[in-house]
Amino acid sequence: MIHENVIDTAQVFPHPKGLPYRHSLKMLVERNLGRFIQTGEHDSFEDARACIDLLKRHIHLSKK
């Protein structure tokens, strides 16, 4: 995908050990939103929605 506005959760939520280690989206959403995703069949919409919600929360908390 080519897009001018890409946000990488690996950069926003870096792993304490640094790259190449990364937190999974599933873990980030559970830890930061208290929500469980990826519990059944793969659902790209669910992943995308969770990522947007995660980043919105991060931006909101950064502004405080």
C-alpha positions as CSV (number, residue, x, y, z in Angstrom):
1,M,0.0,0.0,0.0
2,I,1.3,3.4,-0.9
3,H,0.0,6.2,1.4
4,E,1.3,9.5,2.6
5,N,-0.1,9.1,6.1
6,V,1.0,5.8,7.7
7,I,1.3,5.3,11.4
8,D,3.3,2.2,12.5
9,T,2.2,0.9,15.9
10,A,5.8,-0.5,16.3
11,Q,7.0,3.1,16.4
12,V,4.2,4.5,18.6
13,F,4.4,1.6,21.1
14,P,8.1,0.5,20.9
15,H,9.1,-2.8,22.5
16,P,11.5,-2.4,25.5
17,K,14.1,-4.6,23.8
18,G,13.9,-2.4,20.6
19,L,13.6,-3.6,17.1
20,P,13.2,-6.2,15.7
21,Y,11.0,-7.0,18.7
22,R,7.4,-5.7,18.4
23,H,4.2,-6.0,20.4
24,S,1.3,-7.7,18.7
25,L,-1.8,-5.6,17.9
26,K,-3.7,-8.1,19.9
27,M,-1.6,-7.5,23.0
28,L,-1.6,-3.7,22.6
29,V,-5.4,-3.6,22.3
30,E,-5.9,-5.8,25.3
31,R,-3.4,-3.9,27.4
32,N,-4.4,-0.3,26.4
33,L,-8.1,-0.7,25.6
34,G,-9.1,-3.7,27.7
35,R,-10.6,-5.3,24.7
36,F,-10.1,-8.7,23.2
37,I,-9.6,-9.1,19.4
38,Q,-8.6,-11.9,17.1
39,T,-10.5,-14.5,19.1
40,G,-12.0,-16.2,16.1
41,E,-11.6,-16.0,12.4
42,H,-9.3,-13.4,11.0
43,D,-11.2,-10.1,10.6
44,S,-9.3,-7.3,8.9
45,F,-12.0,-4.8,9.7
46,E,-11.8,-5.7,13.4
47,D,-8.0,-5.2,13.3
48,A,-8.2,-1.9,11.5
49,R,-10.9,-0.6,13.9
50,A,-8.8,-1.7,16.9
51,C,-5.7,0.0,15.5
52,I,-7.6,3.3,14.9
53,D,-9.1,3.1,18.4
54,L,-5.7,2.4,19.9
55,L,-4.0,5.3,18.1
56,K,-6.9,7.7,19.0
57,R,-6.4,6.8,22.7
58,H,-2.7,7.3,22.4
59,I,-3.1,10.8,20.7
60,H,-5.7,11.8,23.3
61,L,-3.5,10.8,26.2
62,S,-0.5,12.6,24.6
63,K,-2.4,15.9,24.6
64,K,-3.0,15.9,28.4
